[in-house]
Amino acid sequence: MINELGLQRRGLMLVLSSPSGAGKTTIAREILSRDQSIEMSVSATTRRKRPGEVSGVDYHFVKKTEFNIMRNNGAFLESAKVFDHYYGTPSEPVMNALTNGTDILFDIDWQGTQQLVEKAPDDVVSVFILPPSHSELERRLYSRAQDPSDIVAKRMAKAAAELSHYAEYDYVFINNHLGESIVNIMAILAAERLKRRRMIGLSAFVKRLCEGG
């Protein structure tokens, strides 16, 4: 990938985390539709498909036995158990993409983010998205009509624990309005893509400049 300075650069992992219902999935979809230089990470999961989801696009839907084999073989960059189901990010496609200069977008929780940071700290850009209020978070969960009431109650009960991890992230903002949230993410991407450590061949480029080349 060629960056704004005309140099090759290493891709980055943009991580979006939030309590369920705070809007990270909607924001992720908007980012993907507006920026052709970033791709969605496709996780493996043991949960069932929801209406409208496509295997291999939204998730790789696998049996628990297959998931455990992959995890035991070290095939995941990160993995976690969430609400009785397992999720994991296959390592090989992500690392190949970064080497080729492609950015990868992650919609994962704080557990997965911690694991990514442990394995590839220089590649991770983490963003925590806060809901405007407790009542608005609950309203959003019910309005999407994807889960029964008992699951919504579990998600609300877990929200406080998830929110407590906000300080571990590079960036934090409140998702009051989708348009403003998109602007925030695009600004973060633009700045992070210009980080010196991501530019390949920068030292040689500067040397040529100093030598009059």
C-alpha positions in Angstrom: 0.0 0.0 0.0 1.3 3.5 -0.9 0.7 6.1 1.7 0.2 9.8 1.4 3.9 10.5 1.1 4.3 8.0 -1.8 6.1 5.4 0.4 5.2 1.8 1.0 3.7 1.3 4.5 2.8 -1.6 6.7 -0.9 -2.1 7.4 -2.5 -1.6 10.7 -5.1 -3.3 12.8 -7.9 -0.9 13.7 -9.8 -2.3 16.7 -13.3 -1.2 17.6 -14.7 -2.3 21.0 -17.8 -1.4 22.9 -20.6 -3.0 25.0 -23.1 -4.7 22.7 -25.5 -2.2 21.3 -23.2 0.8 21.5 -22.9 0.9 17.7 -19.5 -0.5 16.8 -20.8 -2.9 14.2 -22.8 -0.1 12.4 -19.7 2.1 12.5 -17.5 -0.7 11.2 -19.8 -1.2 8.2 -19.8 2.5 7.4 -16.0 2.7 7.5 -15.7 -0.3 5.1 -18.2 1.3 2.7 -16.3 4.6 2.6 -12.6 3.5 2.7 -11.4 1.0 0.1 -8.0 0.7 1.9 -9.3 -1.3 4.9 -10.8 -4.8 5.1 -12.9 -6.5 7.8 -11.3 -9.3 9.8 -13.5 -12.4 9.6 -13.5 -14.2 12.8 -14.3 -17.9 13.5 -17.2 -18.5 15.9 -19.1 -21.4 17.4 -22.4 -19.5 17.6 -25.2 -19.9 15.1 -25.8 -17.6 12.2 -28.1 -14.7 12.8 -30.6 -13.6 10.1 -28.8 -12.0 7.2 -25.4 -13.2 8.1 -23.2 -14.9 5.5 -20.7 -17.6 6.3 -17.2 -16.5 5.3 -18.3 -12.8 5.1 -19.6 -12.0 8.6 -18.0 -15.0 10.4 -16.5 -18.4 9.7 -19.1 -20.6 11.5 -17.5 -23.7 12.9 -18.2 -26.5 15.3 -16.7 -26.3 18.8 -14.4 -29.2 18.1 -13.0 -27.5 15.0 -12.5 -24.3 16.9 -10.6 -26.1 19.7 -8.3 -27.7 17.2 -7.5 -24.4 15.6 -6.9 -22.8 18.9 -4.6 -25.6 20.1 -2.6 -25.3 16.9 -2.0 -21.6 17.5 -4.0 -20.6 14.5 -5.6 -17.6 16.3 -4.3 -14.1 16.9 -6.9 -13.8 19.6 -9.8 -15.9 21.0 -12.4 -15.5 23.7 -15.6 -16.9 25.1 -18.5 -14.5 24.9 -22.0 -15.4 26.1 -21.4 -19.2 25.9 -19.9 -19.0 22.4 -16.2 -18.9 21.2 -14.7 -16.4 18.8 -11.2 -16.2 17.3 -9.3 -14.3 14.7 -7.3 -16.5 12.2 -3.7 -15.2 12.3 -2.4 -16.0 8.8 -4.7 -13.9 6.6 -4.3 -10.9 8.9 -0.5 -11.0 9.1 -0.3 -11.4 5.3 -2.5 -8.4 4.8 -0.4 -6.2 7.1 2.7 -7.2 5.2 1.1 -6.2 2.0 0.1 -2.8 3.4 -3.6 -3.6 3.9 -5.4 -2.3 7.0 -7.7 -4.7 8.9 -10.7 -3.7 10.9 -11.7 -5.6 14.0 -15.0 -5.7 15.8 -13.9 -7.5 19.1 -14.2 -7.1 22.8 -11.5 -6.1 25.4 -10.3 -9.6 25.9 -9.4 -10.0 22.2 -7.9 -6.5 22.1 -5.5 -7.4 25.0 -4.4 -10.5 23.1 -3.8 -8.5 19.9 -1.7 -5.9 21.8 0.4 -8.6 23.4 1.2 -10.2 20.1 1.5 -7.2 17.8 1.6 -3.9 19.8 3.0 -1.8 17.0 0.3 -2.8 14.6 -2.8 -2.2 16.8 -4.8 1.0 16.9 -7.6 0.6 19.5 -10.8 2.6 19.8 -13.4 2.2 22.6 -16.9 3.4 21.7 -19.2 4.6 24.6 -23.0 4.7 24.4 -24.6 8.1 25.3 -26.4 6.6 28.3 -27.5 3.3 30.0 -31.0 3.7 28.9 -30.0 4.4 25.3 -27.8 1.3 25.3 -30.8 -0.8 26.4 -33.1 0.8 23.8 -30.6 0.0 21.0 -30.4 -3.7 22.1 -34.1 -4.1 22.1 -34.6 -2.1 18.8 -32.3 -4.4 16.8 -34.6 -7.4 17.6 -31.9 -9.9 17.3 -31.9 -11.4 20.8 -34.6 -12.6 23.2 -35.2 -10.6 26.4 -33.0 -12.9 28.6 -30.0 -12.4 26.3 -30.5 -8.6 26.3 -30.6 -8.7 30.1 -27.3 -10.6 30.1 -25.7 -8.1 27.8 -26.9 -5.2 29.9 -25.5 -6.9 33.1 -22.2 -7.3 31.4 -22.0 -3.8 30.0 -20.5 -2.3 33.2 -17.6 -4.8 33.3 -16.9 -4.1 29.6 -17.0 -0.3 30.1 -14.4 -0.6 32.9 -11.8 -1.4 30.2 -12.1 1.9 28.3 -8.8 3.2 29.7 -6.8 0.4 28.0 -7.6 1.9 24.6 -5.7 4.5 22.5 -8.9 6.4 21.6 -12.3 6.8 23.3 -15.4 8.6 22.1 -19.2 8.7 22.7 -21.4 7.5 19.9 -24.0 10.2 20.0 -24.4 10.5 16.2 -23.2 8.1 13.5 -21.9 10.8 11.2 -19.7 12.3 13.9 -18.5 8.9 14.9 -17.5 8.1 11.3 -15.6 11.4 11.1 -13.7 10.5 14.3 -12.7 7.1 13.0 -11.6 8.5 9.6 -9.4 11.1 11.4 -7.8 8.4 13.5 -7.1 6.3 10.4 -5.5 9.2 8.6 -3.2 10.1 11.5 -2.2 6.5 12.2 -1.4 5.8 8.6 1.2 8.5 8.8 3.0 7.1 11.8 6.7 6.9 11.2 7.0 3.3 12.3 4.6 2.2 9.5 6.6 3.7 6.7 8.8 1.2 4.8 12.0 2.7 3.4 11.6 6.1 5.0 15.2 6.2 6.2 16.5 5.6 2.7 14.1 8.2 1.3 15.3 10.8 3.8 18.9 9.9 3.1 18.4 10.5 -0.6 16.8 13.9 0.2 19.8 14.9 2.3 22.2 13.8 -0.5 20.3 15.9 -3.0 18.7 12.9 -4.7 
